[in-house]
Amino acid sequence: VFHCDHCGLEIDRDLNASINLEQAVS
């Protein structure tokens, strides 16, 4: 599980990877 200290969010690694890719494109 990925934990974001910035926003306190905890999400699955695979989901986080897709989010990171999405942010990198935008």
C-alpha positions as CSV (number, residue, x, y, z in Angstrom):
1,V,0.0,0.0,0.0
2,F,1.3,3.5,-0.9
3,H,0.9,6.2,1.8
4,C,1.1,9.8,0.8
5,D,2.4,12.0,3.6
6,H,1.3,15.1,1.6
7,C,-2.4,14.3,1.5
8,G,-2.6,11.3,4.0
9,L,-3.9,9.0,1.2
10,E,-3.4,5.3,1.2
11,I,-3.8,3.5,-2.0
12,D,-2.8,0.3,-3.8
13,R,0.5,0.4,-5.6
14,D,-0.9,-0.5,-9.0
15,L,-3.5,2.3,-8.7
16,N,-0.8,4.7,-7.6
17,A,1.3,3.8,-10.7
18,S,-1.6,4.6,-13.0
19,I,-2.2,7.9,-11.2
20,N,1.5,8.8,-11.5
21,L,1.4,8.0,-15.3
22,E,-1.7,10.1,-15.6
23,Q,-0.1,13.1,-13.9
24,A,3.1,12.7,-15.9
25,V,1.2,13.0,-19.1
26,S,-0.8,16.1,-18.0
